[in-house]
Amino acid sequence: MRRALLLPMAFIAVAVVIIVMSSKGKRGPEPRVEIRFMEFTNAPDGPAAVLAVHYRPRFGGCHWREFTTSRRVDGAWQPWSPGQQRAEHKFIGQTYPPPVGRDGKIINNLLVLPVENTNDAWRFVQRIQESPPLPPPLERQLRAWWHRSRKIVEPPRETQLLPAYHITNETSRAAIRKDHR
């Protein structure tokens, strides 16, 4: 009888160790949002820059806190605002299947930002605050089963926000400057 229970208990112990090891001891949060400059366009309401937004695997959602647009004048970046006449930014969702950018990554959304003209050098900086990354699918199912069986209520993911960071069109990955605002 003891031998018959030994194998299932060993299997359960190994599964628990794998789950615990995969959820603890990770490095700091890695940004899961990337943007890439695509093109300038002359929209009906004025010139605009189109940026491709790519969400990395296990992206759990985010809040786009602020947008800063600057243009290069005499070798220095100077802030620029579209004023009251134009929207500060616009997101355009994609259809299925999502298109692939020049760098081979999927374009999840397009971000359209107004500019004064298409001849200057422009820099776009967005402050992003992400929700924690989603766990792997198997871990997600096991946690859901565990919480249902124990009648545990998890707090909504929107209340669990990671420290904010800034992302710009000048880099391929986010983390230019992290802050805790």
C-alpha positions as CSV (number, residue, x, y, z in Angstrom):
1,M,0.0,0.0,0.0
2,R,2.8,2.4,0.9
3,R,4.6,1.7,-2.4
4,A,1.4,2.4,-4.4
5,L,1.1,5.9,-2.8
6,L,4.8,6.7,-3.1
7,L,4.8,7.4,-6.9
8,P,1.7,9.8,-6.9
9,M,3.1,11.6,-3.8
10,A,6.5,12.1,-5.5
11,F,4.8,13.4,-8.7
12,I,2.8,15.9,-6.6
13,A,5.9,17.0,-4.7
14,V,7.8,17.6,-8.0
15,A,4.9,19.6,-9.4
16,V,4.7,21.8,-6.3
17,V,8.4,22.5,-6.4
18,I,8.2,23.4,-10.1
19,I,5.3,25.8,-9.5
20,V,7.0,27.5,-6.5
21,M,10.3,27.8,-8.3
22,S,8.7,29.3,-11.4
23,S,6.8,32.0,-9.4
24,K,9.5,33.1,-6.9
25,G,13.0,34.4,-7.2
26,K,12.6,36.2,-10.5
27,R,14.6,39.3,-11.4
28,G,12.9,42.7,-11.4
29,P,10.0,43.2,-13.8
30,E,11.1,43.3,-17.4
31,P,9.1,45.8,-19.6
32,R,6.7,44.0,-21.8
33,V,5.8,46.9,-24.1
34,E,8.0,48.0,-27.1
35,I,7.4,50.7,-29.6
36,R,9.0,51.2,-33.0
37,F,8.8,54.2,-35.4
38,M,7.0,53.2,-38.6
39,E,6.4,56.3,-40.7
40,F,5.2,59.9,-40.9
41,T,1.8,60.5,-42.5
42,N,-0.2,63.5,-43.6
43,A,-3.5,62.8,-41.9
44,P,-6.6,65.0,-42.6
45,D,-6.1,66.8,-39.2
46,G,-2.4,67.4,-39.8
47,P,0.9,65.6,-40.0
48,A,1.4,62.7,-37.6
49,A,4.0,60.0,-36.7
50,V,2.8,56.4,-36.7
51,L,4.5,54.1,-34.1
52,A,4.0,50.3,-33.9
53,V,3.3,48.9,-30.4
54,H,4.4,45.4,-29.6
55,Y,3.4,43.5,-26.5
56,R,5.9,40.9,-25.4
57,P,4.7,37.4,-24.2
58,R,2.7,37.3,-21.0
59,F,1.7,41.0,-21.3
60,G,-0.8,41.6,-18.5
61,G,-2.1,45.1,-19.5
62,C,-0.9,48.6,-18.8
63,H,-1.9,52.3,-18.3
64,W,-0.4,54.9,-20.7
65,R,0.1,57.7,-18.1
66,E,1.6,60.6,-20.2
67,F,2.9,61.4,-23.6
68,T,5.7,63.9,-24.2
69,T,6.7,65.0,-27.7
70,S,9.9,66.9,-28.4
71,R,11.7,68.0,-31.5
72,R,15.3,68.7,-32.1
73,V,16.2,72.4,-32.5
74,D,19.8,73.5,-32.7
75,G,21.0,70.1,-31.3
76,A,18.7,70.1,-28.3
77,W,15.3,68.5,-27.6
78,Q,12.6,71.1,-27.0
79,P,9.1,70.1,-25.9
80,W,6.2,70.5,-28.3
81,S,2.5,70.3,-27.8
82,P,-0.2,70.0,-30.4
83,G,-2.4,72.5,-28.6
84,Q,-6.1,72.4,-28.3
85,Q,-6.7,71.8,-32.0
86,R,-5.6,68.2,-32.2
87,A,-5.8,65.1,-30.1
88,E,-2.6,64.3,-28.1
89,H,-2.5,60.7,-29.3
90,K,-4.7,58.0,-30.8
91,F,-4.5,54.2,-30.6
92,I,-5.6,52.1,-33.6
93,G,-6.4,48.5,-32.9
94,Q,-5.4,45.7,-35.3
95,T,-7.4,43.0,-37.0
96,Y,-6.7,39.3,-36.9
97,P,-4.2,38.1,-37.9
98,P,-2.0,41.0,-36.7
99,P,0.5,42.3,-39.2
100,V,4.2,41.9,-38.8
101,G,6.6,44.9,-38.7
102,R,9.9,45.3,-40.6
103,D,11.7,43.9,-37.6
104,G,9.7,40.7,-37.7
105,K,7.6,41.4,-34.6
106,I,3.9,41.4,-34.4
107,I,2.2,44.8,-34.4
108,N,-0.5,44.7,-31.7
109,N,-1.6,48.3,-32.0
110,L,-0.6,51.5,-33.8
111,L,0.0,54.7,-31.9
112,V,-0.6,57.9,-33.9
113,L,1.0,61.1,-32.4
114,P,0.6,64.5,-33.9
115,V,3.7,66.5,-35.1
116,E,4.1,70.0,-36.5
117,N,5.8,68.8,-39.6
118,T,7.4,65.7,-41.1
119,N,10.8,67.3,-41.8
120,D,12.2,67.7,-38.2
121,A,13.7,65.0,-35.9
122,W,11.1,64.0,-33.3
123,R,11.3,62.1,-30.0
124,F,8.2,60.6,-28.4
125,V,8.4,59.5,-24.7
126,Q,5.5,57.6,-23.0
127,R,5.2,56.9,-19.3
128,I,3.8,53.4,-18.9
129,Q,2.6,51.6,-15.8
130,E,2.1,47.9,-16.3
131,S,0.1,45.3,-14.5
132,P,2.2,42.3,-13.4
133,P,2.9,39.8,-16.2
134,L,0.5,36.9,-16.6
135,P,1.8,33.6,-15.3
136,P,2.3,30.7,-17.8
137,P,-1.0,29.0,-18.9
138,L,-0.5,25.9,-16.8
139,E,0.3,27.8,-13.7
140,R,-2.7,30.1,-14.3
141,Q,-5.0,27.1,-14.5
142,L,-3.5,25.5,-11.4
143,R,-3.9,28.7,-9.4
144,A,-7.4,29.2,-10.6
145,W,-8.3,25.7,-9.5
146,W,-6.6,26.2,-6.1
147,H,-8.4,29.5,-5.5
148,R,-11.8,28.0,-6.5
149,S,-11.3,25.0,-4.3
150,R,-10.3,27.2,-1.3
151,K,-12.8,30.0,-2.1
152,I,-10.0,32.5,-2.2
153,V,-10.8,35.8,-3.9
154,E,-7.8,37.4,-5.8
155,P,-7.6,41.2,-5.9
156,P,-8.3,42.6,-9.4
157,R,-5.2,42.8,-11.6
158,E,-5.8,46.6,-12.2
159,T,-4.9,47.3,-8.5
160,Q,-1.6,45.5,-8.8
161,L,0.6,47.9,-10.7
162,L,4.4,47.7,-11.2
163,P,6.6,50.8,-11.0
164,A,6.1,53.1,-14.0
165,Y,8.8,53.4,-16.7
166,H,9.4,55.6,-19.7
167,I,9.7,54.3,-23.3
168,T,10.8,56.2,-26.3
169,N,11.0,55.7,-30.1
170,E,14.8,55.9,-29.9
171,T,15.2,52.5,-28.2
172,S,14.0,49.0,-28.9
173,R,13.3,48.1,-25.3
174,A,11.7,50.3,-22.6
175,A,13.5,51.0,-19.4
176,I,15.0,54.4,-20.1
177,R,14.2,55.7,-16.7
178,K,12.2,54.0,-14.0
179,D,10.3,55.9,-11.4
180,H,7.7,55.2,-8.7
181,R,5.3,58.1,-9.3
